């Protein structure tokens, strides 16, 4: 059998040029993608919830988003003796639902809270460790503030003076439960 001859077809010049263009475009897209991912990361965070007061353990947070009624909002709680005793001097962010927004009327009958006349929450007299729980604010929710709550019976939220109204400087963003 005669030896086979290897024939190499020269690569046309446009193939080399096109390969260079494709590699350059891929590099540019990678850089743009990295920049876009970086920009996206600056406005978002993934949080893990360890509190039983929310039924979710993973929350996708859009940083700086303005909450509306019904949204899950994550915020830094105000400083108080009660919070410090249970969560330390630097507690982690709290997550609660926005039950009332600026301009809404919060009223109370005994320990039952109403927002614009609609039942919203029931406050316990004592924490699960037996400490008295002072009642939170009533009246018109101020501009830039919210009444937040949770359905969990032991949730610490706007029903109690230790939390009260949650206002924009405390708010990290709006969360979306993912797990």
Secondary structure, DSSP 8 states (H G I E B T S, - for coil): ------------HHHHHHHHHHHHHHHHHHHHHHHHHHHHHHTEEEEE---TTSS-SEEEEEET----TT-EEEE-----HHHHHHH-SS---EEEEEEE-TT-EEEEETTEEEETTEEEEE--SB-TTS-B--B---EE--TTEEEEE-SSTT--STTBTTT--EEGGGEEEEEEE--
